[in-house]
């Protein structure tokens, strides 16, 4: 995500959000391993689940916005391509 700060994906998926998701993933992996060993308090599981739910909602929202932006960009390109072709007719 660091290649171009003005790129379309970067506008919808900030470095902070990506870092939060990666940190949550690491916590989740540790929890899964602890679950297999049965050394995990219920409150910790609830906190992890709630954090994951919040991140999932944010990712879904941003994914939807990103998909719409890509569709708009594609539509614009197609429209401009058609207009350019019409100049030659």
C-alpha positions as a Python dict, from the first residue, in 0.01 Angstrom:
ca = {
    (1, 'X'): (0, 0, 0),
    (2, 'X'): (299, 230, 20),
    (3, 'X'): (365, 244, -354),
    (4, 'X'): (142, 541, -431),
    (5, 'X'): (-36, 746, -167),
    (6, 'X'): (-280, 876, -432),
    (7, 'X'): (-371, 536, -572),
    (8, 'X'): (-734, 433, -563),
    (9, 'X'): (-682, 146, -314),
    (10, 'X'): (-484, 374, -81),
    (11, 'X'): (-769, 625, -71),
    (12, 'X'): (-1006, 358, 62),
    (13, 'X'): (-773, 137, 268),
    (14, 'X'): (-548, 348, 489),
    (15, 'X'): (-218, 220, 626),
    (16, 'X'): (-368, 250, 975),
    (17, 'X'): (-661, 24, 885),
    (18, 'X'): (-432, -233, 723),
    (19, 'X'): (-204, -231, 1031),
    (20, 'X'): (-505, -274, 1261),
    (21, 'X'): (-630, -570, 1058),
    (22, 'X'): (-286, -734, 1058),
    (23, 'X'): (-248, -681, 1434),
    (24, 'X'): (-595, -827, 1492),
    (25, 'X'): (-504, -1126, 1274),
    (26, 'X'): (-197, -1194, 1487),
    (27, 'X'): (-407, -1175, 1805),
    (28, 'X'): (-667, -1405, 1651),
    (29, 'X'): (-401, -1660, 1554),
    (30, 'X'): (-267, -1662, 1910),
    (31, 'X'): (-621, -1708, 2043),
    (32, 'X'): (-686, -2000, 1809),
    (33, 'X'): (-367, -2171, 1926),
    (34, 'X'): (-459, -2102, 2289),
    (35, 'X'): (-809, -2241, 2230),
    (36, 'X'): (-656, -2564, 2110),
    (37, 'X'): (-462, -2579, 2438),
    (38, 'X'): (-766, -2458, 2640),
    (39, 'X'): (-582, -2171, 2812),
    (40, 'X'): (-808, -1881, 2722),
    (41, 'X'): (-1042, -1667, 2934),
    (42, 'X'): (-1391, -1602, 2794),
    (43, 'X'): (-1360, -1225, 2830),
    (44, 'X'): (-1050, -1225, 2610),
    (45, 'X'): (-1242, -1418, 2344),
    (46, 'X'): (-1529, -1170, 2359),
    (47, 'X'): (-1294, -873, 2323),
    (48, 'X'): (-1122, -1033, 2025),
    (49, 'X'): (-1456, -1114, 1861),
    (50, 'X'): (-1585, -759, 1909),
    (51, 'X'): (-1264, -609, 1769),
    (52, 'X'): (-1289, -841, 1469),
    (53, 'X'): (-1652, -746, 1416),
    (54, 'X'): (-1565, -374, 1412),
    (55, 'X'): (-1277, -428, 1170),
    (56, 'X'): (-1493, -645, 946),
    (57, 'X'): (-1763, -379, 926),
    (58, 'X'): (-1504, -113, 840),
    (59, 'X'): (-1342, -334, 575),
    (60, 'X'): (-1681, -418, 421),
    (61, 'X'): (-1775, -50, 406),
    (62, 'X'): (-1445, 47, 248),
    (63, 'X'): (-1452, -249, 8),
    (64, 'X'): (-1796, -145, -114),
    (65, 'X'): (-1680, 215, -162),
    (66, 'X'): (-1368, 95, -342),
    (67, 'X'): (-1567, -131, -575),
    (68, 'X'): (-1799, 157, -660),
    (69, 'X'): (-1503, 384, -731),
    (70, 'X'): (-1347, 123, -960),
    (71, 'X'): (-1679, 82, -1142),
    (72, 'X'): (-1712, 459, -1186),
    (73, 'X'): (-1357, 481, -1317),
    (74, 'X'): (-1420, 195, -1561),
    (75, 'X'): (-1744, 353, -1679),
    (76, 'X'): (-1568, 685, -1736),
    (77, 'X'): (-1295, 514, -1937),
    (78, 'X'): (-1552, 334, -2149),
    (79, 'X'): (-1746, 655, -2203),
    (80, 'X'): (-1435, 851, -2302),
    (81, 'X'): (-1327, 566, -2528),
    (82, 'X'): (-1665, 572, -2701),
    (83, 'X'): (-1652, 952, -2737),
    (84, 'X'): (-1303, 929, -2884),
    (85, 'X'): (-1424, 671, -3137),
    (86, 'X'): (-1719, 890, -3230),
    (87, 'X'): (-1479, 1168, -3329),
    (88, 'X'): (-1354, 947, -3612),
    (89, 'X'): (-1699, 854, -3747),
}
